[in-house]
């Protein structure tokens, strides 16, 4: 059973920063890719950023230049991060960690990010 545990969400003022963490219960390189999605109230879940096992990153246009995805597998950390800078009120959402293999997709429980204006 794969577990993805997010942390780092919270309330921040516009222009501020947060760093989300996603700790996986197994080696992150065992996944074909990992990423972050978000879902705002009344909206569909959308991809924010992803990183493949080979290190190729992808960002939604709305966060390019502001968010950075990274990973740390040293010392069995098995963690993927999302550094979020210059936050805007429209970034307010529940952020979900996602990981996938050829056969399965896994989701974390989500962490709330609220950006006040």
C-alpha positions in Angstrom: 0.0 0.0 0.0 1.5 3.3 -1.1 1.0 6.3 1.1 1.6 9.9 0.1 1.5 12.4 3.0 1.4 16.1 2.3 2.4 18.8 4.6 3.2 22.5 4.5 -0.1 24.1 3.6 -1.5 27.1 5.5 -2.6 30.6 5.4 -0.3 33.2 3.7 -0.7 36.8 2.5 -0.5 37.5 -1.2 3.1 37.8 -2.3 4.2 35.3 0.3 5.7 31.8 0.0 5.0 28.3 1.1 6.8 25.0 0.6 4.7 21.9 0.3 6.1 18.4 1.0 4.9 15.0 -0.1 6.5 12.1 1.7 6.1 8.8 -0.1 6.1 5.4 1.7 8.5 4.0 -0.9 11.3 5.0 -3.1 10.1 7.9 -5.3 12.1 6.6 -8.3 9.8 3.5 -8.3 7.2 5.8 -9.7 7.1 6.9 -13.4 6.3 10.3 -12.1 5.0 12.4 -9.3 3.3 15.8 -9.1 1.0 18.2 -7.5 -2.6 18.9 -8.4 -4.9 21.4 -6.9 -8.6 21.9 -6.6 -10.4 25.1 -5.7 -14.0 25.2 -4.5 -16.4 24.7 -7.4 -13.5 23.9 -9.8 -12.0 20.8 -11.3 -8.8 19.4 -10.1 -5.9 20.7 -12.2 -2.3 19.8 -12.6 0.1 22.3 -11.1 3.4 20.6 -11.6 5.0 17.3 -12.3 8.4 15.6 -12.4 9.2 12.3 -14.2 11.5 9.7 -12.8 14.2 11.0 -15.2 13.8 14.5 -13.8 11.7 16.2 -16.5 9.5 18.9 -15.0 6.3 20.4 -16.2 4.3 23.4 -14.9 0.9 24.9 -15.5 1.1 28.2 -17.3 -0.5 29.9 -14.3 2.4 29.0 -12.0 5.4 29.1 -14.3 8.2 31.3 -12.9 6.6 31.2 -9.4 6.5 27.5 -8.4 9.3 25.0 -8.4 9.0 21.2 -8.0 11.9 19.2 -6.6 12.7 15.9 -5.0 14.9 14.5 -2.4 15.6 10.7 -2.2 18.7 11.0 0.0 18.7 9.3 3.4 15.4 7.6 2.5 13.5 10.9 2.6 11.5 10.0 -0.5 10.0 13.4 -0.6 8.8 15.7 -3.4 8.5 19.4 -2.7 6.6 22.3 -4.3 8.1 25.7 -3.5 5.5 28.3 -4.1 6.6 31.9 -4.3 4.7 35.1 -5.1 1.5 33.5 -4.1 -1.8 35.0 -5.4 -5.3 34.7 -4.0 -6.2 32.6 -7.0 -3.7 30.0 -5.8 -6.0 29.2 -3.0 -7.0 25.5 -3.2 -6.5 22.1 -1.7 -3.2 20.7 -3.0 -2.8 17.0 -3.7 0.3 15.0 -4.1 0.1 12.5 -7.0 2.3 9.6 -8.0 1.8 7.0 -10.8 3.2 3.9 -12.3 2.2 2.2 -15.5 -0.6 0.4 -13.6 -1.7 2.6 -10.7 -2.2 6.2 -9.6 -1.9 7.3 -6.0 -3.2 10.4 -4.2 -2.4 12.0 -1.0 -5.1 13.3 1.4 -4.5 17.0 0.4 -3.3 20.1 2.2 -5.1 23.4 2.2 -3.4 26.5 0.9 -5.1 29.8 1.5 -3.8 33.1 0.1 -5.3 36.2 1.5 -5.4 39.5 -0.5 
